[in-house]
Amino acid sequence: MHLTVFAVGSRGDVQPFVALALGLKRAGHDVRLATHQIFETFVTGYGLEFAPLEGNPQAVVGTPEGRAWLESQRNPFQFASGFRRFMGPIIRRAMHDAYEAARGTDAVIVTGSAFYFGTSVAEKLGVPYIQAYVQPVHPTGEFSSALFPVTTIDQWAVNYLTHYVGGMMIWQLMRPLVNDARREFLHIGPTSVTGPFVESLRKRLPVVYGFSPAVIPRPRNWPDFVHVTGHWFLDYPEYEPPADLMAFLEAGPPPVYVGFGSMASTDPERMTEIVLSAIKRSGQRAIFLTGWGGLSQSDLPDDVFKIESAPHDWLFPRMAAIVHHGGAGTTAASLRSGKPTIVLPFFGDQPFWGQRVEKLGVGRQIERKKLTAETLAQAIAMATGDITLRERAAALGERIRAEDGVGVATRIIDNYLRERARSSVSVPA
């Protein structure tokens, strides 16, 4: 079968779906990955078909206005206003691009916010769709919403409401944009008030989640067509580290990793100052990922080394602890490494993953408004010196490494599509 996967967001958001697409390709499917143009080389480098989708996440994250919007989730009116401004043009064009990308395909896999236009494209083409996510979106009372996490109250009813109210708020923001694009590009009628998510529940359409049940146990109220498969990792076994990186690692004890992926701080100089001071206070060595406001290696002390990039599966197991922004992919990689994790969340689902790290007892979350050199130094000291915490992190990493998330998800999707194909074949009279 030919499958088209829609994936949007940052490199960290898209990467798990490259891993899933490769699993489906190994299972015998032809797979096209539709995502942002900036990831074309990344996708085709793995032998996957590529199709472009409107949008460049860096164009939003990289501007003060975009960062202010993304960080306004706790202010519904500000978030709604920014949503229409930033997402309106993207959604309209993405609907057109997704329709072109999926022509001739047998089924589509919709992920993240691509769900909203991907389901419309599947409807227009008359093909099935499967949902795939790396953060929980189905309502439950066992934890609060990943996009609207509650930190002060942990009660079943309150948690459930964060999922329901938050999901409906996002859909009502999306609905006029989606309906305009459906009418203009797909020439089909508007969606229902409750939207495609409720419809997918009614139809019992399969869902695969790319996170570990050791990290988020499957909620008891989730229906049986919602599957928690394990994380979807994309590894780099052929990676050859540069000589200067190896020399730094071999020159002393394991360092602390500090990196925030594609996140852009509103004040990178202040962030750099806080991190360098915290590292010095903690007495640890460190590796910095780039993104530090023009910081060069000559600006850094001898016990801090700056890198452009390195695969997490290679680098993280060599660290003493890992400090990052709390993206789903980076959190998964840090937990798999078995090293303690410190999360400094920016927006989106990142506070949720920071809370999850604390709940698992394998690290700490520090809200950025509370971030100082002292609080970060204390967290690093805990991560590197608390034996019980380090043992919990190591045990969790071992459980995650024993899983085959891509394999499990691939079998679920493959079985569903083959069974659906068999049942759709008419039996001669």
C-alpha positions as CSV (number, residue, x, y, z in Angstrom):
1,M,0.0,0.0,0.0
2,H,1.0,3.6,-0.5
3,L,0.8,5.7,2.7
4,T,1.2,9.4,3.2
5,V,2.3,10.7,6.6
6,F,1.5,14.4,7.5
7,A,3.9,15.8,10.1
8,V,4.4,19.4,11.1
9,G,6.4,21.4,13.6
10,S,10.1,21.6,14.6
11,R,12.8,19.0,13.7
12,G,12.2,17.3,17.0
13,D,8.4,17.1,16.2
14,V,9.0,15.6,12.8
15,Q,11.8,13.2,13.6
16,P,9.7,10.5,15.4
17,F,7.5,10.3,12.3
18,V,10.5,9.7,10.1
19,A,11.2,6.7,12.3
20,L,7.6,5.5,12.1
21,A,7.7,6.0,8.3
22,L,10.8,3.9,8.0
23,G,9.1,1.2,10.1
24,L,6.2,1.2,7.7
25,K,8.6,1.1,4.7
26,R,10.3,-2.0,6.2
27,A,6.9,-3.6,6.5
28,G,6.5,-3.4,2.7
29,H,4.6,-0.1,2.3
30,D,5.5,2.8,0.0
31,V,5.7,5.8,2.3
32,R,5.6,9.5,1.5
33,L,6.3,12.0,4.3
34,A,4.7,15.4,3.8
35,T,6.3,18.1,5.9
36,H,7.9,21.5,5.8
37,Q,10.3,22.3,2.9
38,I,13.2,22.9,5.3
39,F,13.2,19.1,6.1
40,E,13.3,17.8,2.5
41,T,17.0,16.7,2.7
42,F,16.4,15.2,6.1
43,V,13.5,13.1,4.8
44,T,14.9,12.1,1.5
45,G,18.2,11.2,3.1
46,Y,16.4,8.2,4.6
47,G,15.0,7.0,1.3
48,L,11.5,8.3,1.9
49,E,9.3,10.2,-0.6
50,F,9.0,13.8,0.3
51,A,6.1,16.2,-0.3
52,P,6.1,19.9,0.9
53,L,3.7,21.4,3.3
54,E,3.2,25.1,4.0
55,G,4.9,26.6,7.0
56,N,8.3,27.1,8.6
57,P,8.3,26.7,12.4
58,Q,11.5,28.7,12.8
59,A,9.8,31.6,11.1
60,V,7.4,31.7,14.1
61,V,9.7,30.7,16.9
62,G,12.5,33.0,15.6
63,T,10.4,36.2,16.0
64,P,9.6,38.1,19.2
65,E,5.9,38.2,18.2
66,G,5.8,34.5,17.5
67,R,7.5,33.6,20.8
68,A,5.1,35.9,22.7
69,W,2.2,34.1,21.1
70,L,3.5,30.6,21.8
71,E,4.1,31.5,25.4
72,S,0.6,33.0,25.9
73,Q,-1.2,29.7,26.4
74,R,-2.3,30.6,29.9
75,N,-4.1,33.7,28.5
76,P,-6.9,32.3,26.2
77,F,-7.7,35.6,24.6
78,Q,-4.1,36.5,23.7
79,F,-3.6,32.9,22.5
80,A,-6.7,33.0,20.3
81,S,-5.8,36.3,18.7
82,G,-2.3,35.1,17.9
83,F,-3.6,31.8,16.7
84,R,-5.7,33.5,14.0
85,R,-2.8,35.8,13.0
86,F,-0.1,33.1,12.7
87,M,-2.0,30.0,11.9
88,G,-4.7,31.2,9.5
89,P,-2.6,31.6,6.4
90,I,-0.6,28.4,7.2
91,I,-3.7,26.2,7.6
92,R,-5.3,27.4,4.4
93,R,-2.2,26.7,2.3
94,A,-1.4,23.4,4.2
95,M,-4.8,22.1,3.2
96,H,-4.0,22.6,-0.4
97,D,-0.5,21.2,-0.1
98,A,-1.7,18.1,1.9
99,Y,-4.3,17.4,-0.8
100,E,-1.7,17.5,-3.5
101,A,0.7,15.4,-1.4
102,A,-1.9,12.6,-0.8
103,R,-3.1,12.2,-4.4
104,G,-2.9,8.5,-5.3
105,T,-2.3,7.3,-1.8
106,D,-4.2,4.4,-0.1
107,A,-4.3,5.8,3.4
108,V,-3.0,8.8,5.4
109,I,-1.4,9.0,8.8
110,V,-2.2,12.3,10.6
111,T,0.0,13.6,13.4
112,G,-0.2,16.5,15.8
113,S,-1.9,19.6,14.5
114,A,-1.8,18.1,11.0
115,F,-4.8,16.1,12.2
116,Y,-7.1,19.0,11.4
117,F,-6.3,19.3,7.7
118,G,-5.2,15.7,7.2
119,T,-8.6,14.3,8.1
120,S,-10.3,16.6,5.7
121,V,-8.0,15.5,2.9
122,A,-8.7,11.8,3.8
123,E,-12.4,12.6,3.6
124,K,-12.1,14.2,0.2
125,L,-10.0,11.4,-1.2
126,G,-12.2,8.7,0.4
127,V,-9.2,6.9,2.1
128,P,-8.8,5.8,5.7
129,Y,-6.7,7.7,8.2
130,I,-4.8,6.6,11.3
131,Q,-3.9,9.0,14.1
132,A,-0.3,9.1,15.4
133,Y,0.8,11.3,18.3
134,V,3.9,11.7,20.6
135,Q,2.0,13.4,23.4
136,P,-1.4,12.4,24.9
137,V,-4.5,14.1,23.5
138,H,-7.3,11.8,24.5
139,P,-9.2,12.9,27.6
140,T,-8.5,11.2,30.9
141,G,-8.6,12.1,34.6
142,E,-5.3,10.5,35.4
143,F,-3.2,13.5,34.3
144,S,-3.9,17.0,32.9
145,S,-3.8,18.0,29.3
146,A,-0.3,18.1,27.7
147,L,-1.1,21.5,26.2
148,F,-2.8,23.0,29.2
149,P,-1.2,21.3,32.2
150,V,-2.5,22.1,35.7
151,T,0.2,22.3,38.4
152,T,-1.8,23.1,41.5
153,I,-4.6,20.6,41.4
154,D,-4.3,16.9,40.6
155,Q,-8.0,15.7,40.7
156,W,-9.7,13.4,38.2
157,A,-12.4,15.8,37.2
158,V,-10.1,18.8,36.9
159,N,-7.6,16.8,34.8
160,Y,-10.4,15.6,32.5
161,L,-11.7,19.1,32.0
162,T,-8.3,20.4,30.9
163,H,-8.4,17.9,28.1
164,Y,-12.0,18.5,27.1
165,V,-12.1,22.3,27.4
166,G,-8.6,22.7,26.0
167,G,-9.3,20.4,23.0
168,M,-12.6,22.1,22.2
169,M,-11.0,25.6,22.5
170,I,-8.3,24.7,20.0
171,W,-10.9,23.1,17.7
172,Q,-13.2,26.2,17.7
173,L,-10.1,28.3,16.8
174,M,-9.3,25.9,14.0
175,R,-12.8,25.3,12.7
176,P,-13.4,28.5,10.7
177,L,-9.9,28.2,9.2
178,V,-10.4,24.5,8.3
179,N,-13.9,25.1,6.9
180,D,-12.7,28.0,4.7
181,A,-9.9,25.8,3.3
182,R,-12.3,22.8,2.8
183,R,-14.6,25.1,0.8
184,E,-11.8,26.8,-1.2
185,F,-9.4,23.9,-2.0
186,L,-11.4,20.7,-1.4
187,H,-14.8,21.9,-2.5
188,I,-16.6,20.0,0.3
189,G,-18.9,21.2,3.0
190,P,-18.0,22.4,6.6
191,T,-17.2,20.1,9.4
192,S,-19.4,19.6,12.4
193,V,-19.3,21.8,15.5
194,T,-17.7,19.0,17.5
195,G,-15.1,18.3,14.8
196,P,-13.2,15.3,13.5
197,F,-11.7,14.2,16.8
198,V,-15.2,13.4,18.2
199,E,-16.1,11.7,15.0
200,S,-12.9,9.5,15.1
201,L,-13.9,8.4,18.6
202,R,-17.4,7.5,17.4
203,K,-16.0,5.5,14.5
204,R,-13.4,3.8,16.7
205,L,-10.6,4.7,14.4
206,P,-7.1,3.4,15.5
207,V,-4.7,5.7,17.3
208,V,-1.0,4.9,18.0
209,Y,1.0,6.9,20.6
210,G,4.7,7.1,20.4
211,F,5.6,7.2,24.0
212,S,6.5,4.5,26.6
213,P,4.0,3.0,29.0
214,A,6.8,3.2,31.5
215,V,6.7,7.0,31.1
216,I,3.0,7.5,30.8
217,P,1.0,4.4,31.8
218,R,-2.0,3.9,29.5
219,P,-5.0,5.5,31.2
220,R,-7.7,3.0,32.2
221,N,-10.5,5.0,30.6
222,W,-9.0,5.0,27.1
223,P,-10.8,2.8,24.6
224,D,-9.2,-0.3,23.2
225,F,-8.4,1.2,19.8
226,V,-6.0,3.7,21.4
227,H,-2.6,2.1,21.7
228,V,0.6,3.1,23.6
229,T,3.4,1.5,21.7
230,G,6.6,2.9,23.1
231,H,8.8,5.8,21.8
232,W,9.7,6.1,18.1
233,F,13.4,6.7,18.0
234,L,15.5,7.5,14.9
235,D,19.1,6.4,15.7
236,Y,22.4,7.1,14.0
237,P,24.5,4.0,14.4
238,E,27.0,5.3,11.7
239,Y,27.8,8.5,13.5
240,E,31.5,9.4,13.8
241,P,32.1,12.1,16.4
242,P,34.6,14.9,15.6
243,A,38.1,14.5,17.2
244,D,37.7,17.7,19.3
245,L,34.5,16.4,20.9
246,M,36.1,13.1,21.7
247,A,39.1,14.8,23.2
248,F,36.9,16.9,25.5
249,L,34.9,13.8,26.6
250,E,38.0,11.9,27.3
251,A,39.7,14.7,29.2
252,G,37.5,14.5,32.3
253,P,34.4,13.1,34.0
254,P,31.1,13.0,32.1
255,P,29.8,16.5,31.5
256,V,26.3,17.9,31.7
257,Y,24.5,18.5,28.4
258,V,22.7,21.8,28.0
259,G,20.6,22.4,24.8
260,F,17.2,23.8,23.9
261,G,16.7,22.4,20.4
262,S,15.0,24.9,18.1
263,M,13.8,27.0,21.0
264,A,14.8,30.7,20.9
265,S,15.1,32.6,24.1
266,T,13.9,36.2,24.2
267,D,17.1,37.1,26.0
268,P,19.9,34.6,24.9
269,E,22.6,36.6,26.5
270,R,21.0,36.4,29.9
271,M,20.2,32.7,29.5
272,T,23.9,32.1,28.6
273,E,25.0,34.0,31.7
274,I,22.7,32.0,34.0
275,V,23.8,28.6,32.5
276,L,27.5,29.4,32.6
277,S,27.2,30.6,36.2
278,A,25.2,27.5,37.2
279,I,27.8,25.2,35.6
280,K,30.6,27.0,37.5
281,R,28.7,26.8,40.8
282,S,28.0,23.1,40.3
283,G,31.6,22.2,39.7
284,Q,30.6,20.3,36.6
285,R,31.9,20.2,33.0
286,A,29.4,20.9,30.3
287,I,28.5,20.5,26.6
288,F,26.5,23.3,25.0
289,L,24.3,22.9,22.0
290,T,24.4,25.9,19.6
291,G,21.7,28.6,19.8
292,W,23.4,30.9,22.3
293,G,23.3,34.3,20.6
294,G,26.5,34.2,18.7
295,L,28.5,32.5,21.5
296,S,31.8,31.1,20.2
297,Q,34.1,28.5,21.8
298,S,36.7,31.2,22.6
299,D,34.0,32.8,24.9
300,L,33.8,29.7,27.0
301,P,35.9,28.3,29.9
302,D,38.0,25.2,29.3
303,D,35.4,23.0,31.0
304,V,32.6,23.9,28.6
305,F,32.5,22.7,25.0
306,K,30.1,23.9,22.3
307,I,28.8,21.7,19.6
308,E,26.8,22.3,16.4
309,S,24.9,19.0,16.7
310,A,25.3,15.3,17.7
311,P,22.8,12.4,17.7
312,H,21.1,12.1,21.1
313,D,21.4,8.3,21.0
314,W,25.2,8.7,20.9
315,L,25.7,11.7,23.1
316,F,23.2,11.4,26.0
317,P,24.5,8.1,27.4
318,R,27.9,9.8,27.8
319,M,26.6,12.6,29.9
320,A,26.2,13.0,33.7
321,A,22.8,14.8,33.3
322,I,20.8,16.4,30.6
323,V,19.3,19.9,30.7
324,H,16.9,20.7,27.9
325,H,13.6,22.4,26.9
326,G,11.3,19.5,27.4
327,G,10.3,18.7,23.9
328,A,8.7,15.3,23.5
329,G,11.6,13.9,21.4
330,T,14.4,15.3,23.5
331,T,12.6,14.1,26.7
332,A,12.2,10.6,25.3
333,A,15.9,10.5,24.3
334,S,17.1,11.8,27.7
335,L,14.9,9.2,29.6
336,R,16.1,6.4,27.3
337,S,19.7,7.3,28.1
338,G,19.1,6.5,31.8
339,K,20.5,9.9,32.9
340,P,18.8,12.4,35.2
341,T,16.9,15.1,33.3
342,I,16.4,18.8,34.1
343,V,13.6,20.5,32.1
344,L,13.4,24.3,31.4
345,P,10.2,24.5,29.5
346,F,9.4,27.3,27.0
347,F,5.8,26.5,25.8
348,G,3.4,23.9,24.3
349,D,3.7,20.5,25.8
350,Q,7.1,21.1,27.4
351,P,5.7,21.9,30.9
352,F,3.8,18.6,30.7
353,W,7.0,16.7,30.1
354,G,8.7,18.6,32.8
355,Q,5.9,17.5,35.2
356,R,6.2,14.0,34.0
357,V,10.0,13.9,34.7
358,E,9.4,15.1,38.3
359,K,6.5,12.6,38.8
360,L,8.7,9.7,37.7
361,G,11.4,10.9,40.2
362,V,14.2,11.1,37.6
363,G,14.8,14.8,37.5
364,R,13.4,18.2,38.0
365,Q,11.5,21.0,36.2
366,I,12.4,24.7,36.6
367,E,9.9,27.3,35.3
368,R,11.8,29.9,33.4
369,K,10.4,32.7,35.5
370,K,12.0,31.0,38.5
371,L,15.3,30.2,36.7
372,T,18.4,31.6,38.3
373,A,22.0,30.4,38.4
374,E,21.4,29.2,41.9
375,T,18.2,27.2,41.2
376,L,19.9,25.6,38.1
377,A,23.1,24.8,40.0
378,Q,21.0,23.2,42.8
379,A,19.2,21.1,40.2
380,I,22.4,20.0,38.5
381,A,23.9,19.1,41.9
382,M,20.8,17.0,42.7
383,A,20.9,15.3,39.2
384,T,24.6,14.4,39.5
385,G,24.8,13.6,43.2
386,D,21.5,12.0,44.3
387,I,22.2,8.3,44.1
388,T,18.6,7.2,44.4
389,L,17.5,9.5,41.6
390,R,20.3,8.3,39.4
391,E,19.3,4.7,40.0
392,R,15.6,5.4,39.2
393,A,16.7,7.2,35.9
394,A,19.0,4.2,35.0
395,A,16.2,1.7,35.7
396,L,13.7,3.7,33.6
397,G,16.2,4.0,30.8
398,E,16.7,0.2,30.8
399,R,12.9,-0.3,30.5
400,I,12.6,2.1,27.6
401,R,15.6,0.6,25.7
402,A,13.9,-2.8,25.9
403,E,10.8,-1.6,24.0
404,D,10.2,-1.5,20.2
405,G,7.8,1.3,19.8
406,V,8.2,1.6,16.0
407,G,7.8,-2.2,15.6
408,V,4.6,-2.2,17.7
409,A,3.1,0.8,16.0
410,T,3.9,-0.6,12.5
411,R,2.2,-3.9,13.3
412,I,-0.9,-2.1,14.5
413,I,-1.2,0.1,11.5
414,D,-0.3,-2.7,9.1
415,N,-2.9,-5.1,10.6
416,Y,-5.6,-2.4,10.5
417,L,-5.0,-1.6,6.9
418,R,-4.8,-5.2,5.7
419,E,-7.9,-6.1,7.7
420,R,-9.8,-3.1,6.2
421,A,-8.7,-4.0,2.7
422,R,-9.9,-7.6,3.2
423,S,-13.3,-6.5,4.5
424,S,-13.8,-4.1,1.7
425,V,-13.3,-6.7,-1.0
426,S,-16.8,-7.7,-2.3
427,V,-17.6,-11.4,-2.3
428,P,-19.1,-12.6,-5.6
429,A,-22.7,-13.8,-5.4
